[in-house]
């Protein structure tokens, strides 16, 4: 039976967190909120608990887990030979949604790293997550708390729907802040490589490091990595059960944006008689009025934080709304636009470029 603990996100109940921490120490699984999405946590030093994470999520065992720490001292328990760049980035971005690829310590079992000698580590910026780690007294390995391939959970209710009866504890602290996962950067190579765009735009990381970060095709969502060095690089992710068509363009301004909305309207006509849902920006939503479709407005193109934060809720909505086909507009690959397009491309069953 799964225990659901509802807590205040900024001032969580200490007794509830102590109870959850005891479950972690005892080899159990606890779903908990971070500032990005909800994570499914296990003691990183407990091989059996780690394998249970893969089993519950139906996750490929070569897909590494992200290890969450609450301090630089705890970072030293899971990583070795830490380069100066890591401390430079940590001083700027931690606690926060940036995951670094580092060499794993001997204490970290290969079950946490997908069999690799490297480990993905971050320090979350959510009071519940930090206090849970502190009370558990161990780093917590935690992928997103959903079934593999499905949209990541940004609300406690999403976790309950996906994992109730499969995990020991679910800590429900409401909606997460960013709504998309952390940015993952491999700083062990030169130049550094973006493995997954996320809540921090890659341009911000480049400014701190003072170097250009390589962005491979798989980080744009255009291909899969040959091997999974970090979550989100190799396997299909984020997909609703409803077929999703992504409409992309070379530009998203002026007449080009108008052509984009016209193409979406044309596609709607192709599916006449079926329940069609559209994931739209605020600027183009009026173009679909009167076409007999359900429209989910993600946000303004002038505020991509708003769009990114709404995205996983929208991908779950298309299933909940009973859509037979979903159509999503594309966004420019700048700043958080790269993160949005990575998620949409991996979620899409069909892509159209105009």
MARNUVEX-403002 format. One record per residue (C-alpha): residue number from 1; residue in one letter; chain; x, y, z. Coordinates in steps of 0.1 Angstrom, whole numbers, plus 2048, in hexadecimal, padded with zeros to 3 digits. Example, Ala and Ser with C-alpha at 12.3 -4.5 7.8 and 13.67 -1.06 7.14 Angstrom:
SITE   nuba   vovex   roro    px    py    pz
SITE      1       A      A   87B   7D3   84E
SITE      2       S      A   889   7F5   847
***
This chain:
SITE   nuba   vovex   roro    px    py    pz
SITE      1       X      A   800   800   800
SITE      2       X      A   80D   823   7F7
SITE      3       X      A   80D   83E   812
SITE      4       X      A   805   861   805
SITE      5       X      A   813   87D   819
SITE      6       X      A   806   8A0   810
SITE      7       X      A   81D   8BB   81B
SITE      8       X      A   822   8E1   817
SITE      9       X      A   83D   8E6   7FC
SITE     10       X      A   84E   902   80F
SITE     11       X      A   84A   8F7   833
SITE     12       X      A   846   8D1   831
SITE     13       X      A   83B   8BD   850
SITE     14       X      A   85A   8B1   861
SITE     15       X      A   84A   891   86E
SITE     16       X      A   83F   888   84B
SITE     17       X      A   861   88D   83C
SITE     18       X      A   871   879   858
SITE     19       X      A   859   85C   850
SITE     20       X      A   862   85D   82B
SITE     21       X      A   887   85F   833
SITE     22       X      A   884   840   847
SITE     23       X      A   875   82E   82A
SITE     24       X      A   892   839   814
SITE     25       X      A   8AB   82C   82D
SITE     26       X      A   898   80B   830
SITE     27       X      A   89A   804   80A
SITE     28       X      A   878   812   801
SITE     29       X      A   86E   829   7E4
SITE     30       X      A   861   84C   7EA
SITE     31       X      A   853   863   7D0
SITE     32       X      A   85A   887   7D8
SITE     33       X      A   858   8AA   7C9
SITE     34       X      A   876   8BD   7BB
SITE     35       X      A   875   8DF   7AB
SITE     36       X      A   875   8CE   789
SITE     37       X      A   85F   8B0   78A
SITE     38       X      A   856   895   7A3
SITE     39       X      A   872   87B   7A9
SITE     40       X      A   870   856   7B3
SITE     41       X      A   88A   853   7CE
SITE     42       X      A   8A0   837   7DC
SITE     43       X      A   8BF   834   7F1
SITE     44       X      A   8DB   836   7D7
SITE     45       X      A   8F0   81D   7EB
SITE     46       X      A   8D4   803   7EB
SITE     47       X      A   8D7   7ED   7CC
SITE     48       X      A   8B6   7DB   7D3
SITE     49       X      A   8A3   7FC   7D7
SITE     50       X      A   8B3   80A   7B7
SITE     51       X      A   8A8   7EB   7A3
SITE     52       X      A   885   7F0   7B1
SITE     53       X      A   885   813   7A2
SITE     54       X      A   88B   804   77F
SITE     55       X      A   870   7EA   784
SITE     56       X      A   856   802   791
SITE     57       X      A   85C   81A   774
SITE     58       X      A   860   7FF   75A
SITE     59       X      A   881   811   752
SITE     60       X      A   89D   803   73E
SITE     61       X      A   8BA   7FA   756
SITE     62       X      A   8D4   80B   740
SITE     63       X      A   8C2   82D   745
SITE     64       X      A   8D5   83E   762
SITE     65       X      A   8C5   84E   780
SITE     66       X      A   8CC   871   78D
SITE     67       X      A   8DA   872   7B0
SITE     68       X      A   8CD   88E   7C6
SITE     69       X      A   8E3   89C   7E2
SITE     70       X      A   8DE   8B7   7FC
SITE     71       X      A   901   8C5   7FE
SITE     72       X      A   924   8C6   7EF
SITE     73       X      A   92F   8AE   80A
SITE     74       X      A   915   895   7FF
SITE     75       X      A   921   89A   7DB
SITE     76       X      A   942   88C   7E6
SITE     77       X      A   931   86C   7F0
SITE     78       X      A   925   864   7CC
SITE     79       X      A   940   875   7B6
SITE     80       X      A   966   875   7B4
SITE     81       X      A   980   88A   7A4
SITE     82       X      A   967   8A6   7A1
SITE     83       X      A   973   8C1   788
SITE     84       X      A   974   8E6   791
SITE     85       X      A   959   8ED   777
SITE     86       X      A   941   8D9   78D
SITE     87       X      A   946   8EF   7AB
SITE     88       X      A   943   90E   795
SITE     89       X      A   922   903   788
SITE     90       X      A   916   8F6   7AA
SITE     91       X      A   91E   918   7BA
SITE     92       X      A   908   929   7A0
SITE     93       X      A   8EC   910   79A
SITE     94       X      A   8E8   8FA   7B9
SITE     95       X      A   8D0   8F4   7C8
SITE     96       X      A   8BE   8F4   7A6
SITE     97       X      A   8B5   8E1   787
SITE     98       X      A   8D8   8DA   779
SITE     99       X      A   8E6   8B6   778
SITE    100       X      A   90B   8B0   773
SITE    101       X      A   91B   891   765
SITE    102       X      A   939   887   77B
SITE    103       X      A   94E   869   782
SITE    104       X      A   93D   852   79B
SITE    105       X      A   94B   849   7BC
SITE    106       X      A   952   824   7C5
SITE    107       X      A   934   825   7DD
SITE    108       X      A   91B   82B   7C1
SITE    109       X      A   90E   80A   7B3
SITE    110       X      A   90B   806   78E
SITE    111       X      A   8E5   802   792
SITE    112       X      A   8E4   828   797
SITE    113       X      A   8F9   830   778
SITE    114       X      A   8EC   818   75E
SITE    115       X      A   90D   805   760
SITE    116       X      A   922   824   758
SITE    117       X      A   940   832   76B
SITE    118       X      A   930   854   76B
SITE    119       X      A   914   861   781
SITE    120       X      A   8F9   87C   77C
SITE    121       X      A   8F6   892   79B
SITE    122       X      A   8E3   8B1   7A6
SITE    123       X      A   8D7   8C4   7C4
SITE    124       X      A   8B2   8CB   7C3
SITE    125       X      A   8A3   8ED   7CC
SITE    126       X      A   883   8E1   7DD
SITE    127       X      A   880   8E2   803
SITE    128       X      A   86F   8C0   804
SITE    129       X      A   88A   8AF   7EF
SITE    130       X      A   8A7   8BF   803
SITE    131       X      A   898   8B6   825
SITE    132       X      A   890   893   81A
SITE    133       X      A   8B4   88D   80F
SITE    134       X      A   8C1   89D   82F
SITE    135       X      A   8AB   887   845
SITE    136       X      A   8B2   868   831
SITE    137       X      A   8D7   86F   836
SITE    138       X      A   8DF   85F   814
SITE    139       X      A   8DF   86C   7F0
SITE    140       X      A   8BF   863   7DE
SITE    141       X      A   8BE   855   7BB
SITE    142       X      A   89E   862   7AA
SITE    143       X      A   892   861   787
SITE    144       X      A   870   871   77F
SITE    145       X      A   853   861   792
SITE    146       X      A   840   854   774
SITE    147       X      A   83E   835   75F
SITE    148       X      A   85A   836   745
SITE    149       X      A   852   847   725
SITE    150       X      A   835   85A   733
SITE    151       X      A   834   880   73A
SITE    152       X      A   846   889   75A
SITE    153       X      A   831   891   779
SITE    154       X      A   82F   8B5   784
SITE    155       X      A   813   8B0   79E
SITE    156       X      A   80E   897   7BA
SITE    157       X      A   7EE   88A   7A9
SITE    158       X      A   803   880   78A
SITE    159       X      A   819   86A   7A0
SITE    160       X      A   7FB   85B   7B1
SITE    161       X      A   7EC   852   790
SITE    162       X      A   80C   842   782
SITE    163       X      A   81B   831   7A1
SITE    164       X      A   801   82C   7BC
SITE    165       X      A   804   809   7CB
SITE    166       X      A   827   806   7BB
SITE    167       X      A   83B   81B   7D3
SITE    168       X      A   83C   81F   7F9
SITE    169       X      A   837   844   7FE
SITE    170       X      A   82B   861   7E8
SITE    171       X      A   832   884   7F6
SITE    172       X      A   819   89C   7E6
SITE    173       X      A   824   8C0   7E8
SITE    174       X      A   80F   8CD   7CB
SITE    175       X      A   81C   8DA   7AA
SITE    176       X      A   841   8DD   7A2
SITE    177       X      A   852   8FE   799
SITE    178       X      A   863   8F8   777
SITE    179       X      A   84E   8DC   769
SITE    180       X      A   86B   8CD   755
SITE    181       X      A   889   8B9   760
SITE    182       X      A   8AC   8C5   767
SITE    183       X      A   8C5   8CF   74D
SITE    184       X      A   8E1   8B4   74A
SITE    185       X      A   904   8BE   740
SITE    186       X      A   923   8A7   73C
SITE    187       X      A   940   8BC   749
SITE    188       X      A   959   89F   747
SITE    189       X      A   960   8A6   722
SITE    190       X      A   96B   8C5   70F
SITE    191       X      A   957   8D6   704
SITE    192       X      A   93C   8CD   71D
SITE    193       X      A   91E   8BB   70D
SITE    194       X      A   8F9   8C2   713
SITE    195       X      A   8E9   8A0   719
SITE    196       X      A   8C6   8AD   721
SITE    197       X      A   8B8   8D0   71F
SITE    198       X      A   8A4   8D9   73E
SITE    199       X      A   898   8F4   756
SITE    200       X      A   8B8   908   753
SITE    201       X      A   8BF   914   72F
SITE    202       X      A   8E0   907   722
SITE    203       X      A   8EA   92B   71B
SITE    204       X      A   8EB   933   740
SITE    205       X      A   902   916   746
SITE    206       X      A   919   922   72A
SITE    207       X      A   91B   944   73A
SITE    208       X      A   928   936   75A
SITE    209       X      A   941   91E   74A
SITE    210       X      A   94C   938   731
SITE    211       X      A   94C   91D   715
SITE    212       X      A   934   912   6FA
SITE    213       X      A   922   8F1   703
SITE    214       X      A   91D   8D8   6E7
SITE    215       X      A   8F9   8D0   6E0
SITE    216       X      A   8F6   8AE   6CE
SITE    217       X      A   8D8   8A4   6B9
SITE    218       X      A   8CA   88D   6D5
SITE    219       X      A   8C9   8AB   6ED
SITE    220       X      A   8B2   8BD   6D4
SITE    221       X      A   89C   89E   6D3
SITE    222       X      A   8A5   896   6AF
SITE    223       X      A   8B5   875   6B6
SITE    224       X      A   8BE   85C   6D2
SITE    225       X      A   8E0   85A   6E1
SITE    226       X      A   8F3   83A   6DA
SITE    227       X      A   8F5   833   700
SITE    228       X      A   8E2   843   71D
SITE    229       X      A   8FC   857   730
SITE    230       X      A   8DF   86A   741
SITE    231       X      A   8B9   868   743
SITE    232       X      A   8A7   875   724
SITE    233       X      A   8C2   86E   70B
SITE    234       X      A   8BA   84D   6FB
SITE    235       X      A   896   841   700
SITE    236       X      A   875   850   6F6
SITE    237       X      A   867   865   712
SITE    238       X      A   84B   87B   71C
SITE    239       X      A   831   86D   704
SITE    240       X      A   80C   86D   70A
SITE    241       X      A   7F7   84F   6FF
SITE    242       X      A   7E6   866   6E6
SITE    243       X      A   7F9   869   6C5
SITE    244       X      A   80A   88B   6C4
SITE    245       X      A   813   89F   6A5
SITE    246       X      A   82D   8BA   6A9
SITE    247       X      A   82D   8D7   68F
SITE    248       X      A   84F   8E8   68C
SITE    249       X      A   85A   906   679
SITE    250       X      A   87A   918   66F
SITE    251       X      A   86D   938   680
SITE    252       X      A   852   93F   69A
SITE    253       X      A   84D   964   694
SITE    254       X      A   836   97A   67F
SITE    255       X      A   829   969   65F
SITE    256       X      A   83C   949   668
SITE    257       X      A   828   945   687
SITE    258       X      A   808   94B   674
SITE    259       X      A   812   930   65B
SITE    260       X      A   818   919   678
SITE    261       X      A   7F5   91E   686
SITE    262       X      A   7E7   919   663
SITE    263       X      A   7F8   8F8   660
SITE    264       X      A   7EA   8ED   682
SITE    265       X      A   7C8   8F7   676
SITE    266       X      A   7CD   8E3   656
SITE    267       X      A   7D6   8C4   66A
SITE    268       X      A   7B7   8C9   67F
SITE    269       X      A   7A3   8C6   65F
SITE    270       X      A   7B4   8A5   657
SITE    271       X      A   7A6   896   677
SITE    272       X      A   782   8A3   673
SITE    273       X      A   76A   88E   687
SITE    274       X      A   785   884   6A1
SITE    275       X      A   78C   894   6C2
SITE    276       X      A   7AA   8AA   6BC
SITE    277       X      A   7BE   8BE   6D7
SITE    278       X      A   7D6   8D9   6D0
SITE    279       X      A   7F3   8E4   6E6
SITE    280       X      A   7F6   909   6DD
SITE    281       X      A   808   929   6E6
SITE    282       X      A   7F3   946   6F3
SITE    283       X      A   7FB   95A   6D4
SITE    284       X      A   7EC   940   6BC
SITE    285       X      A   7D0   931   6D0
SITE    286       X      A   7B5   947   6C0
SITE    287       X      A   7BD   938   69E
SITE    288       X      A   7AD   917   6A9
SITE    289       X      A   78C   926   6B6
SITE    290       X      A   76E   918   6A5
SITE    291       X      A   781   8FA   697
SITE    292       X      A   771   8E1   6AF
SITE    293       X      A   791   8D9   6C2
SITE    294       X      A   79C   8D9   6E7
SITE    295       X      A   7B9   8F2   6EC
SITE    296       X      A   7D2   8F2   709
SITE    297       X      A   7E4   913   70A
SITE    298       X      A   807   90D   717
SITE    299       X      A   810   931   71B
SITE    300       X      A   81F   94F   709
SITE    301       X      A   83B   94C   6F0
SITE    302       X      A   84A   969   702
SITE    303       X      A   84C   955   723
SITE    304       X      A   85A   932   71B
SITE    305       X      A   85D   92B   740
SITE    306       X      A   837   92B   741
SITE    307       X      A   836   914   722
SITE    308       X      A   84F   8FB   730
SITE    309       X      A   83D   8FB   752
SITE    310       X      A   81C   8F2   741
SITE    311       X      A   82A   8D8   729
SITE    312       X      A   828   8B7   73D
SITE    313       X      A   805   8C1   74B
SITE    314       X      A   7FA   8C6   727
SITE    315       X      A   808   8A4   71B
SITE    316       X      A   7F5   893   737
SITE    317       X      A   7D6   8A8   72F
SITE    318       X      A   7D3   89B   70B
SITE    319       X      A   7CE   878   719
SITE    320       X      A   7B6   884   735
SITE    321       X      A   7A1   898   71C
SITE    322       X      A   79C   879   707
SITE    323       X      A   7AE   888   6E8
SITE    324       X      A   7B2   870   6CA
SITE    325       X      A   7CD   887   6BB
SITE    326       X      A   7E1   8A3   6CA
SITE    327       X      A   7F3   8BE   6B6
SITE    328       X      A   80F   8D3   6C6
SITE    329       X      A   81F   8F3   6B9
SITE    330       X      A   845   8F5   6B9
SITE    331       X      A   85C   910   6C8
SITE    332       X      A   87D   920   6C0
SITE    333       X      A   89B   90C   6CE
SITE    334       X      A   8A8   929   6E3
SITE    335       X      A   8AA   929   709
SITE    336       X      A   88E   914   717
SITE    337       X      A   881   90F   6F4
SITE    338       X      A   89C   8F4   6F0
SITE    339       X      A   88E   8E2   70E
SITE    340       X      A   86A   8E4   702
SITE    341       X      A   873   8D7   6DF
SITE    342       X      A   888   8BA   6EE
SITE    343       X      A   869   8AF   702
SITE    344       X      A   850   8B4   6E5
SITE    345       X      A   866   8A2   6CC
SITE    346       X      A   86A   884   6E3
SITE    347       X      A   845   884   6EA
SITE    348       X      A   83A   887   6C6
SITE    349       X      A   830   869   6B1
SITE    350       X      A   832   87F   691
SITE    351       X      A   844   89F   689
SITE    352       X      A   83C   8B8   66D
SITE    353       X      A   854   8D4   662
SITE    354       X      A   846   8F2   64F
***
